[in-house]
């Protein structure tokens, strides 16, 4: 175990001394999980927890300086209605698609392995902008599994969302980073409203409502590739192989 730790430390030191040439731009692709905020339903119906969703994105960064980068790309969001009663993100899904753009500020020298940053983005959306109203029959998958209900909904997605962000990029190799970010997205208008009335089972006649303002949080992970790409030094390669060999040997000895 001690040998593996020492080898890992040697690998980090070698990765710290990447090539001197700075990357000019990078591409990142990733996924995330959404949490809807501020579910406000005040007409006397039963309260439902905040819904969840999915986030898929691809973006590019262009470096203006050693610390400041412009960023932009495309985002696809899926918001779920009544996540509590679904095996997935919701009994009904609401899609959003658009472009995002903004800037990120990195605090540390770019040769450091860990790169924390803050940023601000503007998200656009071109789907479900008008009021999408309807009614449908559903069967609960969780909460009250097997119980039938009627759902009425009135969905209107925001055309614009403001998004402050914090995150960290962790260099895996000279030109590849693992990225983690947390952001808040404030829809400038739009909402998800719905009412779910159960028609059978132990909760027959009960109504559960949601009223979400399209403010949501997102935790995302991704992989980033820097360009121009840098070659991995022989020292880093050797230390990586030594680390893998030490880890495999330790497992074989268990």
Buried (B, 14 or more C-beta within 10 A) or exposed (E): EEEBEEBBEBBBEBBEEBEEEEBEBBBBBBEBBBBBBEBEBEEEBEEBEBBBBBBBBEBBBEBEEEBEBBBBBEBBBBBBBBBBBBEEBBBBBBBBBBBBEBBBEBEEEBBBBEBBBEBBBBBBBEBBBEEBEEEEEBEBBEBBEEBBBBBBBBBBBBBBBBBBBBBBBBBEBBBBBBBBBBBBBBBEEBBBBBBBBBEEBEBEEBBBBBBBBBBBBBBBEBEBBBEEEBEBBEBBEEBBEBBEEBBEEEEEEE
